[in-house]
Amino acid sequence: MDSTRRDVLRTAGGLGLASAIGAGGIAAFGGSAAAASVDIGASAPGLVTNDRGDVGRVTIDPSFRIEWRNLDDAVGKIFYLIEAAVEDADGRSPYEGGYTGDGFSPIFRATPWLGSAVSNSDLDVSEPGTTGHYEIRTTHTQALDRDPRFSDGSGPDAAPHPLVVADENGRPDYASFDFSGINGVDYASYMDGTSIGGADNYSDPAVVGSEVVQNNFPDVDAGYYGAAMGTDALDNGVDGTQRNTTVYLRYTFELQRPNDSQVGGSTLGSGAWEHVRPEDVDSGNSEIVMNGEDGNYSFASPDGIAYDDLQAHPDHVGVLVATVSFNVNVKNQSSETTLSGDSNTGASGAGQ
């Protein structure tokens, strides 16, 4: 392979966390095929104040930019996974020894396909190729809303919304789902992402029963999952106090090659496919770029990599993993009892 096509620049800027209770942040990545640096920040949401110290919902609405340059394989798809976790009862993070919380839980996954270049106020996306980029410029909701499938009349034609990290419905009971009607999918493959079916499966009561899958968008075949947690871990039940609880987000990106179903009848080497060669295209499911090439890790199943396997190899040129955290600050107002009024007493003499 031509050594001049090995260099990669992978950046994700502006992982903004717009929340129903307010949040903001920025992330930036840079590096080469051998290493990547990560610098992420996120500001806390605004203070929640009420008489019970209850949090109703926490949401995110991220934006990001991914860039790649001079790869040996053309990029045709951008897979991304978003997960969330909360600190444990002792304030430990999921990365600390002795952590007793539930750990990271997926809340959303998607695999946008590259085609003709797109540039508008919400999206900036290059054509498939060995050099390119994918950027959500404003918010995830607005970028999703650009997809015409949300209003194509074929149903359910729902509107996109910010992704729910926590609400009072809580994390769906995924173990209760009936996967028997989804070919090749079971609980384990659904949770690790190796075989998952279509997003429409997870809006089907025959599969999910009465569970609420908050972040599923079957219109655009994306989402698949619900909230990471309920709000109990964020609530503050002590009158007259203020409590901060840290929520962690993990973003995992995978650069994938195009496949036959994506290319369809298009002519390679021209139009949107000008920078794609026949050897870049997979006949089955899309594989990660540069698998086992130029010193990159060789995944055993490059067309169906488990989430934790991707996250274990962030040094691979086709993988980028980033974490960010923010605090949910809740004030429980002091209880008070007051009495006011007038007894309007009266008195008069006997016999009057």
Stockholm file with secondary structure:
# STOCKHOLM 1.0

chainA/1-352         MDSTRRDVLRTAGGLGLASAIGAGGIAAFGGSAAAASVDIGASAPGLVTNDRGDVGRVTIDPSFRIEWRNLDDAVGKIFYLIEAAVEDADGRSPYEGGYTGDGFSPIFRATPWLGSAVSNSDLDVSEPGTTGHYEIRTTHTQALDRDPRFSDGSGPDAAPHPLVVADENGRPDYASFDFSGINGVDYASYMDGTSIGGADNYSDPAVVGSEVVQNNFPDVDAGYYGAAMGTDALDNGVDGTQRNTTVYLRYTFELQRPNDSQVGGSTLGSGAWEHVRPEDVDSGNSEIVMNGEDGNYSFASPDGIAYDDLQAHPDHVGVLVATVSFNVNVKNQSSETTLSGDSNTGASGAGQ
#=GR chainA/1-352 SS CCGGGCCCCCCCCCCCCCCTTCCEEEEEEEECSSCEEEEEEEECCCCEEESSCCCCEEEECCCEEEEECSCSSCBCEEEEEEEEEECCTTSCCTTSTTCCSCCCEEEEEECCBCCSCEESSSEEECCSBSSEEEEECSCHHHHHHTCGGGGSSSSCCCCCCCEEEEESSCSCCGGGCCCTTSTTCCHHHHHHTSSCCCGGGGGCHHHHTTCCCTTCBGGGTBCCCCCSBCSTTTCCCSTTEEEEEEEEEEEEEEEECCBHHHHTTCCTTSGGGTTCCGGGCBSSSCCBTTTTCTTCCCCSSTTSCCHHHHHTCTTSTTEEEEEEEEEEEEEECCCCCCCCCCCCCCCCCTTC
#=GC SS_cons         CCGGGCCCCCCCCCCCCCCTTCCEEEEEEEECSSCEEEEEEEECCCCEEESSCCCCEEEECCCEEEEECSCSSCBCEEEEEEEEEECCTTSCCTTSTTCCSCCCEEEEEECCBCCSCEESSSEEECCSBSSEEEEECSCHHHHHHTCGGGGSSSSCCCCCCCEEEEESSCSCCGGGCCCTTSTTCCHHHHHHTSSCCCGGGGGCHHHHTTCCCTTCBGGGTBCCCCCSBCSTTTCCCSTTEEEEEEEEEEEEEEEECCBHHHHTTCCTTSGGGTTCCGGGCBSSSCCBTTTTCTTCCCCSSTTSCCHHHHHTCTTSTTEEEEEEEEEEEEEECCCCCCCCCCCCCCCCCTTC
//
